[in-house]
Amino acid sequence: MNSLDIRPAGPDEFATAVEWAAGEGWNPGLDDLAAFHAADPDGFLMGFADGEPVSSISVVRYGEDYGFLGFYIVRPDHRGRGTGIATWNAGMAHLGDRIIGLDGVVAQQDNYKKSGFELAGRNIRHTGVPARGETPDPPCEIRPVAADDFPVLAAYDRAHFPADRSGFLRQWPLPPPGVRRTTLAAVAGGAILGYGTIRECRTGFKIGPLFADAANVAGALFAALLATLPEGAEVSLDTPEDNAAAVEMALKAGLRPVFETARMYRGPAPFLPLDRIYGITTFELG
């Protein structure tokens, strides 16, 4: 193996890894990278051989106790040379002793188990052109989020994610002008009962996250997010397999399962209220 330099990459450099992900069929969002990088600017590593990028891994630290791993890719012409394991080891060192989550392809479960990861459940991607029927009256107000909502939104998000992710949230649901991402909140009596984000991707759109206190709130948010789509647009929703109401909602809209991931953790699996998680945020950052 040529000398391999593994180091944190800035957004411009890590854009190469996003292109690799697109080539693998992962269908990244068009404007994901700035929000991703804000979660942990040192958590996006790339391996360079003779100055050329050959590998990538994202190892985002959420506080002192939790991290999430994604974007683990080795350029095809550098596979089988030890590049992958060196990049993996550098990423794991960055995360230290934290509990680590990942969404891996099911076929790689045994390899992840060798590194101490255990299966906690599955997430199923449902994709299709949604049916356009009558939208029932929502049980609460559905409106775009605003900057003033941030403290309440961050607290609501924290109840559905294993750690505080304020850096990420300052960009994901509240993007700067020109970013192709929209977030809606379900509100009643000044309280947030749910929220969801939809974004444009290389192909179609993805919804994530979609968190809600009850199925009818999730359904109202889902319908409102779908209403923002152009006619005939394809959409994807990544649902926890164990949330039967989320799976039913996706299927009733005409979406169909296209693949699944294995949610795995190194260390104790954190408690997540899966009955209120109708769509995870992203496979890359949890």
N, C-alpha and C positions, 0 to 999 in steps of 0.2 A: 504494500500500500504506500502511495506517495504520502509525504508529510501532510498531516491533516490539521488545520487550524480551526478549532471550534470556538465560536465567540458569539456574543449577543449581536443581533442584526437590527438595524433601524428599519423603519417602514419601507423605505425605497429598496433596500436590499431584500427584505423578506417578501416583497412583492413577487420575487422569483418563485418562492415556495408556494404562493397562492396560485401561480400559473401551473406549477407542478400538480397541485391539488385539482385544478380544473382538468388537467390532462388525465388524472386518475378517475375522473367522473364524479368528483365530490361536489361540483356545482356551487362554488363559493358565491357569496353576495358581492355585488359590484362595489360596495362602499364599506366593507367589513373592517378593513385593516386598521384604520385610525382608531376605531373603538377597541378593537382587539389589543392593539399596542398600548393603549392607555391603561389597560388592566394591569400590566406589569411590563414596563419598557425594557427590562433586562431579561424577560422571559421568552424571547423569540431567538433561538439559537440557530446558526447555520454553520455547516462545515465547509471549509474551503481547501481545495487541493490546487497548488500552484496558482492561487488567486482566483480560481473558478469555483462557484458554488456547486456543491455536490450532495449536500444533505441538509435536512431541516428537522426541527422539533420545537413545538411550543410547550413551555413548562411554566404556566402562569401561577404565581403565588398569590393566594387570597389570604392575607394576614399571616400569622405565625403558624397556623395549624392545618391549613388546607391548600391544595394545589390541584391543577387539572392539566392533563397532558394531551396534546394533539399535534397535528401537522407532522407526524413522524414519517418522513419520506427520504428515500435515498435515490438519487438519480440512477436510472437503469444501468448505465455503463460503469457505475461504481459499486454495484451490488456484488456481494460475495468477496469483498476485499477487507472486511472488518470496519468499513465506514459506518455501517448501521449501529453496531454495538458500541463503538466509540461515541457516536452522537447520543445514543440512548443513555450511556453512562454519564455523559456531561449533563444531560437534562435531569437525570435523577439526582445528581449532586447539587444542582441548582435548587431543587425542591427540598432536599435534606430529609428530615424526619417527619415531614408533614404527612397527613392522610392524603393520598393522591387518587383522583378519579380519572377515568378515561372512557370513551366510547369507541370500542374497537370492533373491527369486523369479526364476525362470529368465528371464522376459520382460524383466527389468530389467538383464540382464547388460551389454548395450551401454552403458547409462547409467553403470554402475559402472566400466566400462572407461575411460570418458572421464575419470574421476577417478583413474586409475592402478591400478585393481584388475584382477587376472588370475585366471582360473578355475583352481582346484586340484583340483576334484572335485565330486561331488554327494552330498547326503544325501537319503535317501528315507524319508518317513514311512509306516510300516505301521500300520494301524488295524483293529480289529475286536474281536469278542467271542472270546476265546481258547478253544480246545478244551480240555476238561478230561479228560485221560487219566491213565494211571498215571505217577507221578513216579518216575524211576529213582533208585537210591541215589546220593547225591552223592559225588564223588571226594574231598571234603574237608568240614570242618565249615562249615555255613552258619548264621550267627547275626547278631543285631542288633549294630550298632557301638555302642561305648561311648566316653565321654569319654577314657578311658585309651588308646584306639586312635588318638587324633588324630595324634601324631607319625608313626606308621607309615603311617596312612591318607594324610596329607598328602604323604609321600614317594612313596607309590604313585601318587597322583593326579598328582604332578609329572611322572612318567614318561609320562603319557598326555595332558598338556596343555602348551601352549607356554611357560607361565610359572607361577610360584608364585601360588596364589590362596587363601592361607590365610584371609583375611578372609571370603571367600565360604564356604569349607569349614567354618568354625566355626559356620555357620548351616545350610548345606544338608544335610549328612548327620547333623548333631547339632542338630536344631531344638528350640526351647523347647516346653514342654508346650502341648498344644492345636493345634499345627501339624499339618496333614494330610499328613505326609511321613514315609516309612519307608525306612531304609537298612539293607541286609544286606551282610555281608562273607563271603567265602570264605576260610577260614583253615586252614592246616596247619603244624604245627611252629612255631607262633608267627609265621609269615609270612602276609601278606595275598596271596592269589592272584587276587583280584578283588573288586569291590564294585559295588553297584547301588542306585539310589534310585527309589522309586515315589511319586508324589504325585497328589492329587486335583485335577482341573481343572474348568473350567466344564461340560465334557461328558466324562464318563469319567475315565480316569487316564492319566498318562504315566510311562514309565520313562526315566530319564536322570540321571546317566550309567549305562552298563553297560560296565565295563572288566573284562577277564579275561585271564589268561595263556594259556588254552587253550579250545577250543570246548566241551569237556565241563564245564569250570568255569563258562563263560558259561551253558550250558544249565541247570546246577544252580541258579545264581543266578536266572535268568529264571523257572524253574519255581517257585522259592520266592517270588519277588516276585508272580507271578500268583496264588499260593495265598493272598495277603493280600486279594485282591479279593472283593467280594461277588458272589454268583452272578449271571451275566448282564451284568456290567459290561464296558464297552468300554475297551480300552487301546491306547495308541499307543507305538511305538518308532521312533526316528529313527536309521536305520542308515546308515553310510557305504556308498555304492554299491560301493566297491572291496573291502569285506569280504564275500566271497561266503558265508562261514559264517554271518555275522550275518543276511544277507538270507534264507538258507535256514531259519534258526531261526525267524524271524518268519513266513515263509510256512507252515512246518510246523505252527505254532501256530494257523493259521487267520486270521492278519492279512493284509491286502491293501494294496498301495501306493495312497495317496490323493493325494499330491503330493510334489514334490521341491524342494529348494533348491540353489542354486549356492554352494558354498563358494569364496570369493574372498579374495585377499589383496592389499593394497598393500605392496609390498616382497617380499623372498624368502619363499616359503612355508615355514613351519617344518616340521621333520620330525615326523611323528606316526606311531606304530606302529599303523596302521589294522587290522592283523590282530588286535590286542588291544582295539580299540574296537568294541564291539557295539552301542552306543547313545551318541550324543553327549549332552551335558548338557542344553543348551537351544539353540534357534535364536537366542535373544535375547542370551545371554552367551557362547556358544561351548561 
